[in-house]
Amino acid sequence: MRTTNLLQITIASLLILLMQGSPGIASSENSWDQFRADVVSKCRLAANVSEDVLIEVDPFGSENFGLAVIYSVDGKSVCVYDKVTKKVELGSSLIGPLQ
């Protein structure tokens, strides 16, 4: 009986630990803020736009890329930021909605 209780407690403890996840794996809010600032900075530089041009950033991007939309006098364009190399690529100006 005592062995069964110990086994149940051990299994329950392991399940709780697994559900909590590993704090070392999750990124901190500060890291995500830095990521977003880097996306904006690199996209702004690549697009050669001033500080007053609006750049909207996907807060976390995709698994491999940061994503942003640049709103300039030339229209809207997409900026893609490689999370590994930290290089950006710009798309051409977006066209309006297609019917």
Backbone torsions as a table, in degrees:
resi	resn	phi	psi	omega
1	MET	NA	-44.0	-179.1
2	ARG	-65.3	-38.9	177.8
3	THR	-63.7	-39.1	179.0
4	THR	-63.6	-44.1	178.4
5	ASN	-63.3	-41.9	179.0
6	LEU	-63.9	-41.2	178.3
7	LEU	-64.3	-42.3	179.2
8	GLN	-64.0	-41.8	179.1
9	ILE	-64.9	-42.3	179.5
10	THR	-62.9	-45.6	179.4
11	ILE	-64.1	-44.0	178.9
12	ALA	-61.2	-41.4	178.8
13	SER	-63.7	-42.4	178.8
14	LEU	-64.4	-40.7	178.4
15	LEU	-63.3	-41.7	178.0
16	ILE	-62.3	-43.8	178.5
17	LEU	-62.3	-41.9	179.5
18	LEU	-66.6	-37.5	-179.9
19	MET	-70.0	-28.6	180.0
20	GLN	-74.3	-23.8	-178.4
21	GLY	77.0	176.3	-179.8
22	SER	-100.7	119.7	-179.5
23	PRO	-63.2	-21.9	179.3
24	GLY	-73.1	-21.9	-178.3
25	ILE	-82.9	-39.5	-177.0
26	ALA	-69.3	143.0	177.5
27	SER	-83.7	146.3	178.4
28	SER	-79.5	160.8	177.6
29	GLU	-60.1	-35.8	178.2
30	ASN	-62.5	-39.2	178.1
31	SER	-64.9	-41.6	178.9
32	TRP	-67.8	-37.3	176.7
33	ASP	-61.5	-42.5	178.8
34	GLN	-65.2	-41.3	177.3
35	PHE	-58.6	-49.5	-178.9
36	ARG	-62.7	-40.7	178.7
37	ALA	-64.3	-38.7	178.8
38	ASP	-67.0	-40.6	177.4
39	VAL	-60.3	-48.6	-179.8
40	VAL	-60.6	-47.2	-177.8
41	SER	-60.8	-49.1	-177.9
42	LYS	-69.2	-37.6	178.2
43	CYS	-67.6	-40.8	179.3
44	ARG	-62.5	-43.0	179.1
45	LEU	-64.6	-45.8	-179.0
46	ALA	-64.8	-36.7	-179.5
47	ALA	-83.3	-10.6	-179.2
48	ASN	54.9	51.5	179.5
49	VAL	-116.4	156.9	-176.9
50	SER	-78.1	171.3	-178.7
51	GLU	-63.4	-24.9	-177.9
52	ASP	-82.4	-4.4	177.1
53	VAL	-78.6	130.2	-178.6
54	LEU	-74.6	131.2	173.7
55	ILE	-127.3	118.6	177.4
56	GLU	-98.5	130.5	-176.7
57	VAL	-112.6	133.5	169.2
58	ASP	-62.7	123.5	-170.5
59	PRO	-54.8	-32.0	-177.4
60	PHE	-126.5	-11.6	-178.4
61	GLY	69.3	-166.2	175.6
62	SER	-92.9	-172.2	-179.4
63	GLU	-60.4	-37.6	-174.6
64	ASN	-111.6	-14.7	-172.0
65	PHE	-134.6	146.6	167.3
66	GLY	-89.5	145.7	-175.6
67	LEU	-130.1	138.7	179.6
68	ALA	-147.5	154.5	173.5
69	VAL	-115.8	130.4	179.7
70	ILE	-105.8	126.2	179.0
71	TYR	-106.3	103.0	-179.7
72	SER	-121.3	178.7	178.3
73	VAL	-64.1	-20.0	178.4
74	ASP	-84.8	-5.3	-178.9
75	GLY	119.3	-164.2	179.6
76	LYS	-99.3	141.4	174.4
77	SER	-142.2	158.9	-178.8
78	VAL	-100.3	139.3	175.7
79	CYS	-118.9	129.6	-179.3
80	VAL	-115.8	126.7	-175.1
81	TYR	-113.6	120.3	178.6
82	ASP	-77.5	120.6	-176.8
83	LYS	-68.2	-22.0	-179.6
84	VAL	-87.8	-54.1	-175.8
85	THR	-85.0	-17.8	-177.8
86	LYS	63.9	24.5	175.2
87	LYS	-97.3	153.7	179.2
88	VAL	-118.6	156.0	171.9
89	GLU	-132.3	143.7	179.6
90	LEU	-108.9	140.4	170.4
91	GLY	-88.4	169.1	175.6
92	SER	-76.3	175.3	-180.0
93	SER	-60.6	137.1	179.9
94	LEU	-74.4	146.4	174.3
95	ILE	-94.7	164.8	-178.0
96	GLY	-64.3	178.2	-179.6
97	PRO	-59.2	142.5	177.5
98	LEU	-95.7	142.8	-179.6
99	GLN	-91.9	NA	NA
